[in-house]
Every structure is written in C-alpha cells, then in structure tokens.
Amino acid sequence: MARRGAGTPFLLRLSLLLLLCLGGEWGPARTLGCASVAVGSPFVPLGSAVTASCTIQSKLCRGLEQGKVQITWMLDNEPVVGSQRQGPGSTEVSNLTLPQFNRTQAKLWCWVEWNGTKQRVGMAEIRAGYPPAKPFNLSCVLNLRDYGLTCQWEQGADSHLPTSIALKWSPRAHPSRCRRSRAQAVTGCTPQSGRSSCTVPRRLLQLYRQMEIWVSATNALGTAESEHLYIDPMDVAKLDPPALQSIQSIPFQTDCVALAWEVARSNAHMELQCELRYRAPEDPSWAVVTDIVGQAGTTQRCGFLFGTEYHFQMRCRRSSARGYWSEWSLGRNYTTHEKAPSGKLDAWWSARPAGAGRWLEVQLRWKAPRRQEANGRVLGYRVTLSPRRRGRDPPTVCDTSHTQCNFSAPAGTRRVYLSAYNAAGESAATEVVLLERKGQPLAGLRAVPGGERSLWVHWEAPPAPPVSYVLEWQRVSSEPGRCSACWQTEREGGATAALIQGGIEPFQRYNISVYPLYKDAIGVPVHTAAYSKQKAPSHAPKLHLKRISKSDAELCWDPVPVEMQNGFITSYTIFWANSTAEVSSTTVNPSLSSFVIRELKPSTLYKVHIMASTAAGGTNGTSLTLVTTVLDDIEIQFLFLALGLIFVLLILLLICFQKNGRVKQQFWPSVPDPANSSLGKWVPAELQQEPLQVPGVKEPGLATISTVTVLERAAGKPPSVWGREPTTETTGTFPALPQPYVRQEGRGTPGCGWAAAEPRQGPGRSGETVQYARVVGDGYKGQQHAPPRLYLRSSSTQPLLLDPSPSPKSYENLWFHGAGPLGCAGDGGCPEELPATFPLLQGLRIGGAEELHDCRTF
C-alpha cells in the first residue's frame, strides 16, 4: 500500500502527458479537449479592459475525475488572479478580468493545479493597439513612357496591429448613381511591404476621364481613408523635358539673345507651356522667364550683360491643366559678346615729393569696374598725364593689369587720367585730381563690430560740410604691406556712418582712416583701430629676468605680436609664488614691457608667470624660476671694497716691516748668537787652544761667572784688529781702561772673584752696564753637593752685534790697574779652566795668571 501511494504522483504526471498526446492537436482556442479558454476579443484598444474565462470538464480529462481542481492564470510569465466556480455538468469555470491592458501583445495561459502539480491546459493570445491612422499627402503622376499611374502617400502613426493598405480607384460616380454600383466598380492595388506607393497599370486606366482615387487602411479596430483625388490621368502626366538647340545674340552689339528648342516626341501632340531659366556664375539665384509657348520652338530675351557667360535650362507642362512640370532640360552655356568698358572708375591716391622737390611720387589705386560696366573681361588699365585727343595718344606712365600703380610725375602735376580696356575697346578716361590734404578733419571717429567679417565706422562731421568721404583700412601686421582694395568711397556728404566688409577677418586688428573730401581739398585723416571679433591671446609673452637682488626682481618681456593678440591687450597680470605656496599678483598697464617685484624674501626660490588679457579672456605664459640673493649689489660692493682695503693695508704693513728695522725689531727681536759674535772673533787663536791655568790651587773647582759685562768702545775710536795696535793713537790720551767685566762670587758669603769697577762712560755712549751672560757651573764628582749651575743666555742688545765686522778695543789686563788678586777663601779656590764650548769665556782669560797663586778680592 505504501508503494502504491508513493506512485500516485508519478501516475498523475504520466496521465497528464497522455492527455497532451491523446487529446489531439490544439484547437483554434489552443486548448485541450477537456478545457477551453475564451476571451471577449483577441484585439482590443490599448489600455482597455480584457475579460477571459477558462472551463475544465473533469470527465474529459483523465486523472482529474476525482479530487479538487484548482484553476490559475498567467499573463505571459506574470501570475494574475481570477475567480473560480463550479459550472454545470461537473465543470470548473474560472473568470478573469484585466481592468487595463497596457501591452500591445500578450499570451494568457490557463493552468490546472491538482495534488500539488500544475499543468497548462489552455491559452489565448491578446493584441492591443489603435485604429489605423488616416493616410495623407496622396499624389499621383502619369508616366507617358508606359502610361502607368504611380501614386504615393504618407502613412500615419503606427497602430500596433496588423493593418492592410490598399490604393483604390474607380471612375468618378455620377451623383445619380447609387452607392452600391460605385462600390462594385472599385479596384484596388496593394503596395509592397514597407512601401507607401503603388502603380496602376495602363490597362486599368481611363485616359481623358475623371477618376476617383484614395488610400484605405484597415485593421481589427477599424478602417481609415485618405482624402479622395478626382483627377484626369492626363492632367497629372509628367512630360519629358525639351532639348535646347541653339543660343545666339541678335542683333549684334545688343543685350538680347535668341533661343531655339525642340519638344520631346511623346509631347508633340500636346499643347505645352514652358519656362526658361538662366544665371551667371556670380548670380545667387536663377532668372526665370515664364509663359513661353512650347510649340513655337524659339524665343528672345534681352537684358543680358556683355561678355558674360550664362547657363540656360528649360522645362514644359500641359497648358490645359495645372499638372506637373517636366524635369529641367540639360543645361547649355553661352557667353555674350563683349563691349568696351563703360562708366567711371573709382580711384584713390597718395603723393609725396621726391627728387629735391622736382618730382612727385604718386601711388594710384582704383576699384575694378562692376560687371555691368566691364562689358567683358578687363585686360588692363592705362594711366596718362593728359587726356586722349583725337588722332593722338598721350604718353602712358602706367599700363598694368593690377588695380594699383606707382609712378613719378613732374612737380606741380594736378591731374592724371585712368582708363580700362578689354578686347572690344577702351573706356572713357576718368580724371583724377590730386588735391592737397589741408582740409578740416573729422570731429570724432570710432569703429564697432558689425559682424565677424564687417565693421561699422561712425564719425562726427567737420564744421564745413564735405562732398564725400573716403574710408581706408589696413590690417595691422608685423610684416609691412598694403591692401590695394581696402578702401571705399561714401558718396553721400551728409553720411555719418559706413559699413566696411572687404577683407575683414575676425581676431585681426585693423587701422581705419577717414578722409573728408571737399571741392578744392582733402581733409586731414583721422585714425582709429578696431577688431570685428576678439578672443583670448594665442600665447602670452615670455618673461626674462633683467635684474635681481635680495628683495627685488626686475622682469621684462617682449610684446605679443599683433597677429597673436586676437584683441586689444587690456592688461598684463604677473603672478609669483614661493615654495610655501604664497601666491601674489599684480596688474600691469599693457603699455609697459617691464616690472619690478618688490618685498621679496632673501635667498628664496620663486616661480613667476605672466597672463595677457583681452576683453574676451586671458592666456597664461610659461613659468620663470628665480632665486633672490643674500646681499644686494651695493652691499656686495661695500664688502669687496672693505676686503680690498684690508688687503692693501696688510700689504703696506708687510712692506713697512720689511723696510723699517725698528718696527721689525719690535715684532721680531734679534737674539744674539755667541758663536758668531764680534767678541768671539777677538779671541786670539792661541787663547782658544790653551786652557786657562790657575796655579796654586790643589783642588780647583768650576769658576762661577755670575756676570759678564762688555764695555762699549770709546767714541770716535775705530775698531782695531785683534793683536794689532791702532794705526794712529793720541799720545796724550791714554786709552780708557776697561771696566772689570768678570766677577766671580759664591753663594751666601763673599767668595773669590773679580772685582767689578764702576763703568766708564764713553763719548756718546751710555754708562749703563749691559749684561751679556750669566754662567753657572757644577762641581766634579766627589765634591760637596752644590746647586746646579745653568748657562743662561740673556736678551742682550750688545752693540757689538750691530756691527757686521767690529774692531775690538785694545783692553789691558786688570792686574795692571792697581788691583791684584786676593786669596780665595773657603773651598772655592780659583777659577778652573773655562769650558771649551764657550769661546767667548775663553777670551776672558787674564794674561799673567800663571804667576798668581792666590785670588784677590776687589
């Protein structure tokens, strides 16, 4: 039982599949045999309500005989809710109402749910849209080559429903005929898919008879018809164009031409009405000649310009109906014959003296003649200084194909004559009077844009009314040049404004001059400048660093070329910023080309750029990097000046030290060298080799020489060579005795030594004793301890060292001056031998000391 219950859902599914197979094909309602789906209408207006019902006959659906049947709805893939009830005869009925159907097409499905399983049992397709739109702009054309009538129209808005279009026609019904008979005669033509035209063949047409033609559009929601046309097919026939045969001027030297043409063969039996059109290449539009009879084959037309090329075309239609024109015929070109130029040339000039006042340099400019005055192609222009006379041609000063000429004329020339010529002849000469420019100028002048390629010039008339005005303009450019056609004459003397258009370009500057013309003079010109349109400059000027200090920087720049300004420069703006992003700016007058930035910080990096501005915008230039200095130029100059002065002073001091010994001695004192002293050179050779002997002393000790005093030589006595007497000596004057210059003393008690006598003052010398040296000797081994003896050099300024080769005085032994040695007390004994390393002390040996056995104390 459990297995049987488990297999029930499977059997149900299988039975439903069998229903699909055994139930046969879907019917027109696309339902199973046991179910049916019905809708109110398969085509409904868009946005209207839709009703539907689904009926299930349980007896006919195998597997659904028992159990509760649940019916559900799906609109495409979206579930919708309906109401379900039990119908007659064991049927289940579900009704559905959609209050607003906003889809153009949808499928409505009926589902059956039984024991948790769903199955589709029926479907109805619903389409929504609008009634067909009314076709419009119906027109028909009869092609005479095959006599087929082709009609075309425009379809209205899409109805979103299948719509059938048909072109219908019938012979125009008589008012007495009934509607039924008219409907029986209607014939239709179905256009190809996606097209809005249809052709009625010749066999279905009735030529030269009125027909009623219209377009019908039909769908499930209704039918719409276009406006009805009542036409004769021949009235809408489009004829073949005629062919132009010849064009020629008649008679010669007039402005008239004759044209001949031939109509198409298909139109030969019709009465035709034709049109002729022509124009020159410079004409903006066509000139049209109407009401030409087609069968005539020829026509004449006047008013053509001489020497001008024209293009001619022609077309025709039936004259009895207002049908369609034929296409324009193939064009034909014709150039009328030429004639000598006519009219006066508009000229302007400027003159200046040359050749020391004997000649006049004249620049003559003129306008090319208009087409109606040129009478053909102008070959050139001729300028003469006198008018042409019968039988004699004046000398030509200028013959050119341009519209300006420079030539020299004799001083005092007041008139020149200008004429134009072509292949047919030469025009009458135009007299140009060279008036002086001394008249009154305008009271005021200004110019404003009249458009991108035009300028309005306004002025105030001078007090004296002029006859006319001449306006001259020139494009301002870096390269000099002159426009020969950039001028015009304002013939009205009372005018105060004029529009100039020739050669005006946007973003370019023009200098404008206005000259008042009087009867006997030309007024002094007044000038102004203007732009027809402005924009930001193409680029800004490039900055250059001219000078920089610790707080100022002077910048300069070259003006923007006038071609790149694109407008009047209203200002320059300079921006500068340091590394901390502190931005400053200033506005500079456009007439300046340099500027000084002040209050900068010393030794700081700045970035600077400039912006050039016009009334229409500004443009930034490239950035310039600069670094301020630590010191100003003046400070640097003072610094260098101070360093230079110090250097010069040092040089002068060095020179003074080098040249002045006294100054040098103050900073670098001279230290005597005993080995190279004059006293050392006085010692005889035998004294240097023999040691000092002091007999009578058993145990001699070192002599302690405390002081060595050197006596200066007597004033005026020349030095003598050692061992020789002076060459001359005054007998009456005994040489001055030397003072005792050796003294020997002991520590604490009077010891043995030399008694020092009072120094004597020589002539011109100071009696001051100069200490040369103090020598302290030490004892031998075995002697009693004594304080160490040192040899000390003194800072003596001995006069002997000042003389490079002094001659010592002749000193005598002190023993012969009334004083003798005394005995030596104590253990000091007599002086022992002087050290050999002190030659100066060896030179102080006392002659005859070998006879002394005791020392004497002075």
HELIX and SHEET records of a PDB file:
HELIX    1   1 ALA A    2  ALA A    6  1                                   5    
HELIX    2   2 THR A    8  LEU A   22  1                                  15    
HELIX    3   3 ARG A  179  GLN A  184  1                                   6    
HELIX    4   4 ARG A  202  LEU A  204  5                                   3    
HELIX    5   5 PRO A  233  VAL A  236  5                                   4    
HELIX    6   6 ARG A  265  ASN A  267  5                                   3    
HELIX    7   7 GLY A  294  ALA A  296  5                                   3    
HELIX    8   8 ARG A  371  ALA A  374  1                                   4    
HELIX    9   9 VAL A  562  GLN A  565  1                                   4    
HELIX   10  10 ASP A  633  LYS A  659  1                                  27    
HELIX   11  11 GLY A  661  PHE A  667  1                                   7    
HELIX   12  12 PRO A  674  ASN A  676  5                                   3    
HELIX   13  13 SER A  678  TRP A  682  1                                   5    
HELIX   14  14 ALA A  685  GLN A  689  1                                   5    
HELIX   15  15 PRO A  799  LEU A  802  5                                   4    
HELIX   16  16 LEU A  814  PHE A  816  5                                   3    
HELIX   17  17 PRO A  839  GLN A  842  1                                   4    
HELIX   18  18 ALA A  849  GLU A  851  5                                   3    
SHEET    1   A 4 ALA A  35  VAL A  39  0                                        
SHEET    2   A 4 VAL A  50  GLN A  57 -1                                        
SHEET    3   A 4 THR A  91  LEU A  98 -1                                        
SHEET    4   A 4 SER A  83  GLY A  87 -1                                        
SHEET    1   B 5 PHE A  43  PRO A  45  0                                        
SHEET    2   B 5 THR A 117  GLY A 129  1                                        
SHEET    3   B 5 GLN A 105  TRP A 114 -1                                        
SHEET    4   B 5 GLN A  70  LEU A  75 -1                                        
SHEET    5   B 5 GLU A  78  VAL A  80 -1                                        
SHEET    1   C 4 SER A 197  VAL A 200  0                                        
SHEET    2   C 4 GLY A 148  GLU A 154 -1                                        
SHEET    3   C 4 PHE A 136  ASN A 143 -1                                        
SHEET    4   C 4 ALA A 237  LYS A 238  1                                        
SHEET    1   D 4 THR A 187  CYS A 189  0                                        
SHEET    2   D 4 SER A 164  PRO A 171 -1                                        
SHEET    3   D 4 MET A 211  ASN A 219 -1                                        
SHEET    4   D 4 GLY A 222  GLU A 225 -1                                        
SHEET    1   E 4 THR A 187  CYS A 189  0                                        
SHEET    2   E 4 SER A 164  PRO A 171 -1                                        
SHEET    3   E 4 MET A 211  ASN A 219 -1                                        
SHEET    4   E 4 LEU A 229  ILE A 231 -1                                        
SHEET    1   F 3 ALA A 243  SER A 249  0                                        
SHEET    2   F 3 VAL A 257  GLU A 262 -1                                        
SHEET    3   F 3 THR A 298  ARG A 301 -1                                        
SHEET    1   G 4 ALA A 287  VAL A 293  0                                        
SHEET    2   G 4 LEU A 272  ARG A 279 -1                                        
SHEET    3   G 4 GLU A 309  ARG A 318 -1                                        
SHEET    4   G 4 ARG A 332  THR A 335 -1                                        
SHEET    1   H 3 ALA A 347  ALA A 354  0                                        
SHEET    2   H 3 TRP A 359  TRP A 366 -1                                        
SHEET    3   H 3 GLN A 404  PRO A 410 -1                                        
SHEET    1   I 4 THR A 396  THR A 400  0                                        
SHEET    2   I 4 VAL A 378  THR A 384 -1                                        
SHEET    3   I 4 ARG A 415  ASN A 422 -1                                        
SHEET    4   I 4 GLY A 425  GLU A 426 -1                                        
SHEET    1   J 4 THR A 396  THR A 400  0                                        
SHEET    2   J 4 VAL A 378  THR A 384 -1                                        
SHEET    3   J 4 ARG A 415  ASN A 422 -1                                        
SHEET    4   J 4 THR A 430  VAL A 433 -1                                        
SHEET    1   K 2 ARG A 437  GLY A 439  0                                        
SHEET    2   K 2 ILE A 522  GLY A 523  1                                        
SHEET    1   L 3 GLY A 444  GLY A 451  0                                        
SHEET    2   L 3 SER A 454  GLU A 460 -1                                        
SHEET    3   L 3 ALA A 497  ILE A 500 -1                                        
SHEET    1   M 4 TRP A 487  GLU A 490  0                                        
SHEET    2   M 4 SER A 468  ARG A 475 -1                                        
SHEET    3   M 4 ARG A 509  LEU A 517 -1                                        
SHEET    4   M 4 VAL A 526  TYR A 531 -1                                        
SHEET    1   N 3 LEU A 543  ILE A 548  0                                        
SHEET    2   N 3 ALA A 553  TRP A 557 -1                                        
SHEET    3   N 3 SER A 594  ILE A 597 -1                                        
SHEET    1   O 4 VAL A 583  VAL A 588  0                                        
SHEET    2   O 4 SER A 571  ASN A 578 -1                                        
SHEET    3   O 4 LEU A 605  THR A 614 -1                                        
SHEET    4   O 4 GLY A 617  ASN A 620 -1                                        
SHEET    1   P 4 VAL A 583  VAL A 588  0                                        
SHEET    2   P 4 SER A 571  ASN A 578 -1                                        
SHEET    3   P 4 LEU A 605  THR A 614 -1                                        
SHEET    4   P 4 LEU A 624  VAL A 627 -1                                        
SHEET    1   Q 2 ILE A 705  VAL A 708  0                                        
SHEET    2   Q 2 VAL A 742  GLN A 744 -1                                        
SHEET    1   R 2 ALA A 773  VAL A 775  0                                        
SHEET    2   R 2 TYR A 791  ARG A 793 -1                                        
END                                                                             
